[in-house]
């Protein structure tokens, strides 16, 4: 039974990984289209609007993925809602997703496309966690230090409070994490002491 669960978990992880790769491939293609036609920000704005509408109407996404609807019917249903409301570039891209049976990936594609746009404009997305609420002065100091030590020209900083950190900060930019919290220092000290005890 445990073996079956493990195999099932591995398949789920593999499927999620493959889905991520698929969304990245499509996002990269749309990004290239946006750069080529000078529509990067326009396409992002349209994607955000579409995903907002679709998020409120999940049954519409389910309908467009229904196996009993053929390609022409799906395209006709899509066009009844979005034709004339989005650019011909995004319209053609969505038709391609429908043709390939990938329209359900649109939300993941939007996320990856946005990351590419931010990177293109050298805008960093930063998550700062502190043990207590930071003052405006402290936040501005953090912003200035990050701008001085990165290649970003501007930052989107998201602040959150986690009392478990005890003190210090945890800063995440993409896959990079700088953890100067007291909680992390105590953990490193504990790990060090454990290694000494075991040796």
Residue pairs with C-beta under 8 A, 6 or more apart in sequence:
19 105
19 108
20 108
22 102
22 105
23 105
23 108
23 109
23 111
23 112
24 112
26 93
26 97
26 102
26 105
26 109
27 108
27 109
27 110
27 112
27 113
27 116
28 112
28 116
29 93
30 43
30 90
30 93
30 109
30 113
31 40
31 113
31 116
31 117
31 120
33 39
33 43
33 89
33 93
34 40
34 42
34 43
34 44
34 89
34 113
34 117
35 120
37 89
39 87
39 89
40 117
40 120
41 117
42 87
43 87
43 89
43 90
43 113
44 110
44 113
44 114
44 117
46 86
46 87
46 90
47 90
47 106
47 109
47 110
47 113
47 114
48 110
49 86
50 82
50 86
50 90
50 94
50 106
50 110
51 106
51 107
51 110
53 81
54 60
54 61
54 106
54 107
55 107
60 81
61 103
61 104
61 106
63 69
63 77
64 74
64 77
64 78
64 98
64 103
65 101
65 103
65 104
66 74
69 77
71 98
71 99
74 98
74 103
75 95
75 98
78 94
78 95
78 98
79 91
82 91
82 94
83 91
86 94
94 103
94 106
97 103
97 105
97 106
97 109
115 125
118 124
118 125
118 156
121 153
121 154
122 151
122 152
122 153
122 154
123 152
123 153
123 154
123 155
123 156
124 146
124 150
124 152
124 154
124 155
124 156
124 173
125 155
125 156
125 158
125 173
125 174
126 146
126 155
126 156
126 157
126 158
126 171
126 172
126 173
127 157
127 158
127 160
127 171
127 172
127 173
128 134
128 142
128 157
128 158
128 159
128 160
128 169
128 170
128 171
128 172
129 159
129 160
129 161
129 162
129 165
129 169
129 170
129 171
129 172
129 181
130 159
130 160
130 161
130 162
130 165
130 168
130 169
130 170
131 161
131 162
131 163
131 164
131 165
131 166
131 167
131 168
131 181
131 182
132 161
132 163
133 161
134 142
134 159
139 157
139 159
142 157
142 169
142 171
143 155
143 157
146 152
146 155
146 157
146 171
146 173
147 153
147 154
147 155
150 173
162 170
164 183
165 181
165 182
165 183
165 184
166 181
166 182
166 183
166 186
167 181
167 182
168 179
168 180
168 181
168 182
168 183
168 184
168 185
169 178
169 180
169 181
170 177
170 178
170 179
170 180
170 181
170 184
171 177
171 178
171 179
172 178
